[in-house]
């Protein structure tokens, strides 16, 4: 049984945690301010501290640094209700044992305290501190979240930031994959070097190779001067390959060779150039499925998927909608010259109930548009241009199912077209030709409605994914 220091300016939290720790047989110590906490540390030297971030005077991160400087063996669990990636990374970099978002869940906290105390018995060396720069990422575009799902993202970002492993950031469109990549870069030891982003889907295939690797003068028609590629531009920093699932197969092979051999050549040159950039990649596709269907190289997938960082969709982020909506309202006020003071209860309830298929990007655009249209100082439910909530569901197949009439109409059009054609060719197998073509039209429409999600499309059509894959046109 151990002494455990609880540092929080909210008396109710100190009392609740003290009761929990006492029931576990520990001796709780409490402090409401940073200086008081350091005085207790000097007197009692407990092996574990539960530390709040937001406190008057000396904040929790400053207290954390003082503790780790004077008592490096002490483990510190940081707690905050104002979770941002900057706070999480700074806490982990300063040597925090763990980072928890409020409100606290007592059962996981109890297990964490036990694990921390077990490690305190074994740990004799100072805690490892992540190296990096002190800058804050993205300014107004900073990642924000207090949900458990986002706290896990922040913690994993802090763990991968301190090394040069290739990271694959996955998640639906609009969840903030590039912000995650920028966060990993900013808090790495490359943070002051360039962050170079390439959208593999936005650059024509004929230009993409030159964009990535650069070219020598005269390498091809129109190459009037030497051009440095993105790999060179990112030297010493980070190259972010967004939508890597869209990379043409030929370039997948070349990228694999670069990652394996750690050098590349400009187009029109045989002189090798050392790869000095860290590679981060992102995709909203299931690359495992892409590999199975032959559209993405398996060896490249394993090479870029050393660490996968999955960004959760907004519908799985708990109370983050409230936090983000208020953040975007402050932004909108500043950008649009408005003075809206609050989002009323009915409007906030609608924001919470909506499914946000476009994720954080859709929420940001909704708040900005609503702020522009709002008259007065309060954003009301009538100002929100949202689809009805009954059509907003977390299941992409169910979302597609709400538009089932689109499937029927597409099938009807295909049927009419083929019937007209079949009337002039009576000897052909009309039934199988028509049913096969309608089948393909149904599959294509189902995939469109589910944004290419084969699992959702097969559920919508009532067939297995294997059947769907077999019936798709080659």
Residue pairs with C-beta under 8 A, 6 or more apart in sequence:
1 24
1 25
1 26
1 27
2 26
2 27
2 46
2 47
2 48
2 117
2 120
3 26
3 27
3 28
3 29
3 44
3 46
3 47
4 21
4 26
4 27
4 28
4 29
4 46
4 47
4 48
4 49
4 50
4 113
5 28
5 29
5 30
5 31
5 37
5 40
5 41
5 44
5 46
5 48
5 49
5 50
6 13
6 14
6 17
6 18
6 21
6 28
6 29
6 30
6 31
6 49
6 50
7 30
7 31
7 32
7 34
7 37
7 49
7 50
7 51
7 52
7 55
7 60
7 63
8 14
8 17
8 30
8 32
8 50
8 51
8 52
8 55
8 79
9 32
9 33
9 52
9 54
9 55
9 56
10 52
11 32
13 52
13 104
14 30
14 32
17 28
17 50
17 104
18 28
18 30
20 106
20 109
20 110
21 27
21 28
21 113
22 28
24 110
24 113
24 114
26 113
29 40
29 44
29 46
31 37
31 39
31 40
32 55
33 55
33 56
33 57
33 58
34 55
34 57
34 58
34 59
34 60
34 62
34 63
34 66
35 57
35 58
37 49
37 51
37 63
38 63
38 66
38 67
40 46
41 49
41 67
41 70
41 71
41 74
42 70
45 71
45 74
46 74
47 73
47 74
47 75
47 117
47 120
48 74
48 75
48 76
48 77
48 113
48 116
48 117
48 120
49 67
49 74
49 75
49 76
49 77
50 77
50 79
50 113
51 60
51 63
51 64
51 67
51 76
51 77
51 78
51 79
52 60
52 79
52 80
53 59
53 60
53 61
53 78
53 79
53 80
53 82
53 87
53 91
54 60
54 80
54 81
54 82
55 63
60 78
60 80
61 78
61 87
61 90
61 91
61 94
64 76
64 78
64 91
64 94
64 95
64 96
65 94
67 74
67 76
68 74
68 76
68 94
68 95
68 126
68 127
68 129
72 95
72 126
72 127
73 120
73 123
73 124
73 126
74 120
75 97
75 116
75 117
75 119
75 120
75 123
75 127
76 95
76 96
76 97
77 96
77 97
77 98
77 99
77 100
77 112
77 113
77 116
78 91
78 96
78 98
78 99
78 100
79 100
79 101
79 102
79 104
80 87
80 99
80 100
80 101
80 102
80 146
81 101
81 102
81 103
81 146
82 146
83 101
83 144
83 145
83 146
83 147
83 150
83 151
83 154
84 142
84 143
84 144
84 145
84 154
85 137
85 142
85 143
85 144
85 145
85 153
85 154
85 157
85 180
85 183
86 136
86 137
86 142
87 99
87 154
88 99
88 151
88 154
88 155
88 157
88 158
89 130
89 132
89 154
89 157
89 158
89 161
89 183
89 187
91 99
91 158
92 99
92 130
92 155
92 158
92 159
93 129
93 130
93 131
93 132
93 158
93 161
93 162
93 187
94 129
95 126
95 127
95 128
95 129
97 116
97 119
97 127
98 112
98 116
98 155
99 151
99 154
99 155
99 158
100 109
100 112
100 151
101 146
101 147
101 148
101 150
101 151
102 146
105 148
130 158
130 159
130 161
130 162
130 187
131 162
131 188
131 189
132 161
132 162
132 186
132 187
132 188
132 189
132 191
133 186
133 187
133 189
133 191
133 192
135 186
135 191
135 192
136 142
136 186
137 143
137 179
137 182
137 183
137 186
137 187
138 179
138 182
138 183
138 186
140 331
141 179
142 179
143 150
143 153
143 154
143 176
143 179
143 180
143 183
144 320
144 323
144 324
144 327
145 151
145 153
145 154
145 317
145 320
145 323
145 324
146 318
146 319
146 320
146 323
147 312
147 317
147 318
147 319
147 320
148 318
149 312
149 316
149 317
149 318
150 312
150 317
150 320
153 180
153 309
153 310
153 311
153 312
156 307
156 309
157 180
157 183
157 184
157 187
157 309
158 187
160 167
160 184
160 307
160 309
161 183
161 184
161 187
161 188
162 188
162 189
164 278
165 306
165 307
166 259
166 278
166 279
166 280
166 281
166 303
166 304
166 305
166 306
166 307
167 181
167 184
167 280
167 281
167 306
167 307
167 308
167 309
168 244
168 281
168 282
168 283
168 287
168 304
168 305
168 306
168 307
168 308
168 309
169 177
169 180
169 181
169 280
169 281
169 282
169 283
169 308
169 309
169 310
169 311
170 177
170 282
170 283
170 284
170 287
170 308
170 309
170 310
170 311
171 177
171 282
171 284
171 310
171 311
171 312
171 313
172 284
172 313
172 359
173 284
173 358
173 359
173 361
173 451
174 314
174 358
174 359
174 360
174 361
174 362
175 311
175 312
175 313
175 314
175 359
175 360
176 311
176 359
176 360
176 361
177 242
177 282
177 284
177 311
178 197
178 240
178 242
178 282
180 282
180 309
180 311
181 195
181 197
181 238
181 240
181 242
181 280
181 282
182 195
182 240
184 238
184 280
184 309
185 191
185 195
185 237
185 238
185 240
185 278
185 280
186 195
188 238
188 278
190 236
190 237
190 238
190 278
193 234
193 235
193 236
193 237
193 238
194 233
194 234
194 235
194 236
194 237
194 238
195 234
195 237
195 238
195 240
196 230
196 233
196 234
196 237
196 238
196 239
196 240
196 277
197 240
197 242
198 211
198 212
198 230
198 239
198 240
198 241
198 242
199 242
199 243
200 208
200 241
200 242
200 243
200 244
200 245
200 246
200 247
201 242
201 243
201 246
202 243
203 211
205 248
205 251
208 247
208 248
208 251
209 251
209 254
209 267
210 219
210 220
210 223
210 227
210 229
210 267
211 229
211 230
212 229
212 230
212 231
212 251
212 255
213 229
213 231
213 254
213 264
213 265
213 266
213 267
214 226
214 227
214 228
214 229
214 231
214 232
214 266
214 267
215 223
215 226
215 227
215 229
215 266
215 267
215 268
216 223
216 226
216 266
216 267
216 268
216 269
217 223
217 224
217 225
217 226
217 268
218 268
219 266
219 267
219 268
219 269
220 267
220 268
223 267
223 268
226 266
227 266
229 264
229 266
230 239
231 239
231 258
231 264
231 273
231 275
231 277
232 273
234 277
235 276
235 277
236 276
236 277
237 277
237 278
238 277
238 278
238 279
238 280
239 277
239 278
239 279
239 280
240 280
240 281
240 282
241 247
241 255
241 279
241 280
241 281
241 282
242 281
242 282
243 282
243 283
243 284
244 281
244 282
244 283
244 304
245 283
245 284
245 285
245 287
245 290
245 295
245 296
247 255
249 295
249 297
252 296
252 297
252 300
253 297
253 300
254 264
255 300
256 297
256 299
256 300
256 303
258 264
258 275
259 275
259 279
259 300
259 303
259 304
260 303
262 274
262 275
263 272
263 273
263 274
263 275
264 272
264 273
264 275
265 271
265 272
265 273
266 273
279 304
281 304
285 452
286 453
287 296
287 301
287 305
288 301
289 454
290 296
290 301
291 297
291 298
291 301
293 469
313 356
313 359
313 394
314 320
314 321
314 324
314 356
314 359
314 360
314 363
315 355
315 356
315 394
316 394
321 351
321 352
321 356
321 363
322 348
322 351
322 352
324 360
324 363
324 364
325 343
325 348
325 351
325 363
325 367
326 343
328 363
328 364
328 367
328 368
329 340
329 343
329 367
329 371
329 379
331 364
331 368
332 338
332 340
332 367
332 368
332 371
332 372
333 339
333 340
333 371
335 368
336 368
336 371
336 372
338 371
338 372
338 374
339 377
340 371
340 374
340 376
340 377
340 378
340 379
341 377
341 378
342 377
342 378
342 379
343 351
343 378
343 379
344 378
344 379
344 380
344 381
346 380
346 381
347 379
347 380
347 381
347 383
347 384
349 381
350 381
350 384
350 386
350 389
351 363
351 366
351 384
351 386
353 389
353 392
354 386
354 387
354 389
354 392
355 392
355 393
355 394
355 399
356 362
356 363
356 392
357 392
357 396
357 399
358 365
366 384
366 385
366 386
367 379
369 385
370 379
370 383
370 384
370 385
371 379
373 383
374 380
374 383
386 392
391 399
391 402
392 399
393 399
393 402
395 456
396 450
396 451
396 453
396 456
397 450
397 453
397 455
397 456
397 457
397 459
397 460
399 449
399 450
400 446
400 449
400 450
400 456
400 457
400 460
401 460
403 449
406 445
406 449
407 442
407 445
407 446
407 449
410 441
410 442
410 444
410 445
411 438
411 441
411 442
411 445
413 441
414 437
414 438
414 441
415 434
415 438
418 430
418 433
418 434
418 437
418 438
419 434
422 428
422 430
422 433
422 434
439 471
440 471
440 472
440 473
442 461
443 457
443 461
443 468
443 471
443 472
446 457
446 460
446 461
447 453
447 454
447 457
449 457
449 460
450 456
450 457
450 460
454 465
454 468
454 469
455 465
457 468
458 464
458 465
458 467
458 468
461 468
463 471
